[in-house]
Amino acid sequence: MGVCNMIVFHQSRPRAMAIPRTFGPLLAVLLLAAGCATQPKVQPVRVFFPPAPDEPRIQFLTSFGSERDLEGQSRFSRFVLGTDNLIHRPIWKPYGVATRPGKIYVCDTQGANVAVVDIAKRRLRYIKPQGEAALLVPINVAADDDGTLYVTDTKRGQVLTFTETGGYLGAMGKTDEMKPCGVAISGDRLYVSDLKNSCVRVYAKATRELLFTIPRDPKDEKARLFSPTNIAIGPEGRLYVSDSGGFTLQVYDAEGNHLRGLGEQGVEPGRFVRPKGIGVDHNGLTYIVDAATTVVQLFDNEGRLLMYFGEPKNSGPASLYLPAGLAIDYDNVDLYKKYVAPGYNLDYLILVINQAGLQKVNIYGFLSKL
């Protein structure tokens, strides 16, 4: 049931008739419903990439920046229905994002917490421990199949581990040993990008033993990393690394052997100024956020540029504002099918983080024709 936009003017009166509390909201809803009954149904505005007349491959689905955004109600309708007293629970300045079935995890660097979004219940809670488990500047998060969370904290210089409910399990990293940024899980291994030592550290997940670092050969100029930020695991266990200092994407096999580099410094399509968030789908399509040009570029599994999206010059839906982290999500597709344009199937979700603006998490969908 829709709710019309209304402007109500209040006049001073000597006396006002009392209306029972329980009857007031119900009466308001009934009056609004009656007034809206004859209004035409507004068709949703859908944003596609690439835009018409090209066949769309990616659709902007929705976004949120607080718990209130998850409710799907306007401020006026919340007032009418008496739900405007709900806690706001904002996301302030996020960076990294990860998903599990029914959940979205967002690292909030300003709030010093991990925001946990329950998609179906439309609720948001914080993991914000105190004492020895306190987060200072959480950057990225990886979620294991059993719900264990691995959070990189650049100010603490550690990777903190939590249970699904936020219980503290421990920390990895000695004083001044590293400056962790990206984090990813593959099988029994944990991958952590290290800005201080310009490498990716590979740990045994169970024992937290350091197995080796990437690149394996420090003298190999093609494999070299300058400022490795975000990382992702692709098909066949390949490791993808956004090198913000080298203006490239570097790809290694599961054992850390260098396979190829992609891109160079520049603002043209296919080049990078400040590559950050990265995600790889099951077919090897690679998404890379460029925080400077504020777009997401999409490459095929051979490294060829296919398209880019993000509306860098516009405001409003689908726009990006200081984008950072990115995640590919196959687990929660069914929860977002209602947003998809008729005639298309939703293959998977693409979540992109905005560090600025009101909408901190943009959710796009990769489409295929029915």
Secondary structure, DSSP 8 states (H G I E B T S, - for coil): -------------S------TTHHHHHHHHHHHHHHTTS-------EEES-TTS---EEEEEEESBHHHHHT--HHHHHHHT-TTS---B--SEEEEEEETTEEEEEETTTTEEEEEETTTTEEEEE---GGG--SSEEEEEE-TTS-EEEEETTTTEEEEE-TT--EEEEE--TTS--EEEEEEETTEEEEEETTTTEEEEEETTT--EEEEESS-TT-GGG--SSEEEEEE-GGG-EEEEETTTTEEEEE-TTS-EEEEE--BSSSTT-BSSEEEEEE-TT--EEEEETTTTEEEEE-TTS-EEEEES-TT--STT--SSEEEEEEESTTGGGGGGGS-TTEEEEEEEEEEESSSS--EEEEEEEEE-
